[in-house]
Amino acid sequence: MFTPDDKLTELVLDYCRQRLALDPVPLDFGGSEDGFEVFLHGLLGPTGNDPADVLRLFSEHLAAAVVSCDSPRFLSFIPAAPTKAALLFDMVVSCSSLQATSWLEAAGAVAAENQALRLLADLAGLPEGAGGCFVAGGTAGNLSALLVARDTARLRGHDVARPMLAVSEEAHSSVAQAAHVIGVDLLTVPAVDHRLTGPSLAAVLRERPDAARVVGVVATAGTTNAGIVDDLAGVGEVARAHRLWFHVDAAYGGAGLFSPLVRDSYTGIEGADSLVTDPHKWLFAPFDCAALLYREPRLAKSVHTQDAAYLDVIHDEKEQWNPSDYAIHLTRRARGLPLWFSLAVHGTEAYREAVEAAIVLARATARLVEAAAHLELVREPDLSVVLFRRTGWERADYDAWSGQLLADQTGFVLPTTWEGRPTARLVFLHPETTLEMVEEILESMR
Ligand SMILES: *Cc1c(COP(=O)(O)O)cnc(C)c1O
């Protein structure tokens, strides 16, 4: 069967050692290489292959056809920059088959995850009783939280047959997806300079005929496209006045809570009923890791606890904390542990510095853009996303430029759309991205 093989262990650990030692991580190419069928043909069959051959095939033909999102030159979508401590501990989680589903089975792993969650709750200013669990991503977090918003609306006095959620037009696509899954309609609140504000939410609730159906509101702390933090204090106040569930999607931006440079813009986040932050984005954890927190976890537990005869034992002790009770999942990897280990090893001050490096770089980039005659800054960055345009360029120009940057391995930079126009977008979070790299990219737009 699965004959143990020391050689295999050595091979794979060596590969990991080499990957960890890459400095810097090369950008590589994404979907540019094809012909995978040639390499993969016949690989999976009744008999196995020499692990060295399989690993070589992987590293030469497959791994090289994945753009490295942990390269300091990866500046698209949302990059990644997991610490080595977190990556290595991810291997520990894997090699130990660590799951963290229930307290009964995995108290040690759950206790450590909860310590990391508590740290995030403290940063946000959530009360002592707050808690939750780690889920696979912001999408899963938003879905799980919004289901609780819907199912507990009655407790807040909303007795509506067809509930709605108020969202800004800038909310992440996963919010609409979640609403679709749970069968809730969306009431779109016009943003004010791309921000959801308390007054605009209040106006919509006052004026729209279907406003009585609204049971919750989603605010974003760091929009994905532009890094804009909504008026959390204002939105939270209106939410409380209308007894709405107040969900804050801080999947990308939650990391800013570490930095006094931007902490003020999060004022009001402490009033959230639920909050999502992705450590696999700007908190230097490996995929897949999102923190989901609730102000009153018992509400989430009443919605998410799965009921099955074989699970009764994990619910015998009412006070025990089962991460499975707080989101749409049951068996779950102890995915909070790499973050926990890295936080414990490096300390929060290192996290503050790393987060601020990106904010400072975004601000410095904005100054370079302003100073360049061929470029225009679209808006002052709130966090670590910089939007700007090259005078006179059309979409095709941005696309060609972007393709050339990747071909030259100068950067992975994809254009976006802002106010209906093609726009260059740089997202910083890798602590080793330098201003020189940015200069090189801006220079290439002449
Ligand atoms: C990235 C992001 C999400 C989705 O998170 P995943 O981890 O990709 O599922 C949701 N909301 C915001 C604001 C995001 O930036």
The ligand as an SDF file (V2000), in Angstrom:
LIG
                    3D

 15 15  0  0  0  0  0  0  0  0999 V2000
  -10.6740   39.5970   -0.3510 C   0  0  0  0  0  0  0  0  0  0  0  0
  -11.9410   40.1460    0.1600 C   0  0  0  0  0  0  0  0  0  0  0  0
  -13.0490   39.3240    0.3950 C   0  0  0  0  0  0  0  0  0  0  0  0
  -13.0380   37.8750    0.0150 C   0  0  0  0  0  0  0  0  0  0  0  0
  -12.1270   37.1790    0.7880 O   0  0  0  0  0  0  0  0  0  0  0  0
  -11.5950   35.7320    0.3200 P   0  0  0  0  0  0  0  0  0  0  0  0
  -10.6310   35.4070    1.4030 O   0  0  0  0  0  0  0  0  0  0  0  0
  -10.9660   35.9400   -1.0230 O   0  0  0  0  0  0  0  0  0  0  0  0
  -12.7610   34.8240    0.2660 O   0  0  0  0  0  0  0  0  0  0  0  0
  -14.1750   39.8850    0.9370 C   0  0  0  0  0  0  0  0  0  0  0  0
  -14.2180   41.1920    1.2350 N   0  0  0  0  0  0  0  0  0  0  0  0
  -13.1830   42.0210    1.0250 C   0  0  0  0  0  0  0  0  0  0  0  0
  -13.3070   43.4640    1.3890 C   0  0  0  0  0  0  0  0  0  0  0  0
  -12.0030   41.5180    0.4810 C   0  0  0  0  0  0  0  0  0  0  0  0
  -10.9660   42.3480    0.2590 O   0  0  0  0  0  0  0  0  0  0  0  0
  1  2  1  0
  2  3  1  0
  2 14  2  0
  3  4  1  0
  3 10  2  0
  4  5  1  0
  5  6  1  0
  6  7  2  0
  6  8  1  0
  6  9  1  0
 10 11  1  0
 11 12  2  0
 12 13  1  0
 12 14  1  0
 14 15  1  0
M  END
$$$$
